[in-house]
């Protein structure tokens, strides 16, 4: 299915959009790309990367335009109020609303896995697509900020700001206590948003890790909708940490036998942990403890089977040290390659990338803990931060 470029130009009200290939990229979702049998793996990866790059560019421009508009048009706004208004406008829910206003759903290309989702489950999808469209408009006009600024302001930002200010004026009529609470909330939100920006900056210039986060996002989009996306993304980053760093290094024939033997008992410990949770940790009061043993690793059934096979093949680490080392030398690289193929990620990270990934993961985990424990953060800002935790 080809994108109707003339329909897109009409929808976005830009008749002189010359670089139409940018519209093709911005409105072709990765779910469609990876279902296109006419593309080989390398082409699919490139097209997805182009889409994500447009989206992250558009996201940055969108944020800049909103702040520029607020700064230019209202000198009475302090830093906290600018942050509050900006957060309400650039959040994914609002960007998704803008996408629906342009009727992107009818003129874009979605794969079956995304198309069949309920509209309420497509917020991130269309929010990101709107950001990709913003990036495409910016590039079409040779990175001229004024063109994309005027388009965003005239079609979306001015009206949204006016609505938020009107709503804020109504809220101001409440008590002084509420006013004081609002300022506290704004301070907390500004701090968390700053921490998220600092976490993203850790890996912003590392192409390998940006590709990894793109892969994480793709995996989360392919997951059943009843899973919380932020937890799925965290799971896949942790999985890459385990398989790409620890597992692969211990299977590497060059790793010392002693270090390898310290790692592989984790297979037996994993089974014990699941059984302990299911049958010994108050199962009568919490049925979830039993169900966890059934759901363990259900996100990746093929990977689960592979790890079970490795466990079955492993010689006894205490009694057969020499046979274990022979097995590792003969089978280690083969299993690394097989796991890599199952996941669709190469699992190869150098020392710098491993250190950056660890810092990024820990920073995002701390942010999630703060979000869950801080009652002063509004649902709007909470969702904005959650939407991009452990991913891009």
Secondary structure, DSSP 8 states (H G I E B T S, - for coil): ----HHHHHHHHT-TT---HHHHHHHTB-HHHHTT-TTS-HHHHHHHHHHHHHHHHHHHHHHHHHHHHHHHHH-TT--HHHHHHHHHHHHSHHHHHHHHHHTTHHHHSB--HHHHTS-GGG-HHHHHHHHHHHHHHHHHHTTT-HHHHHHHHIIIIIHHHHHHHHHHHHHHHTS-HHHHHHHHHHHHHHHHHHHHHHHHHHHHTT-HHHHHHHHHHHHHHHTS-TTS-HHHHHHHHHHHHIIIIIIIHHHHSTTS-HHHHHHHHTHHHHHHHHHHHHHHTS-TTT-THHHHHHHHTTGGGHHHHHHHHHHHHH---TTT-HHHHHHHHHHHHHHHHHHHHHHHTS-----HHHHHHHHHHHHHHHHHHHHHHH-TTS-HHHHHHHHTTTT--
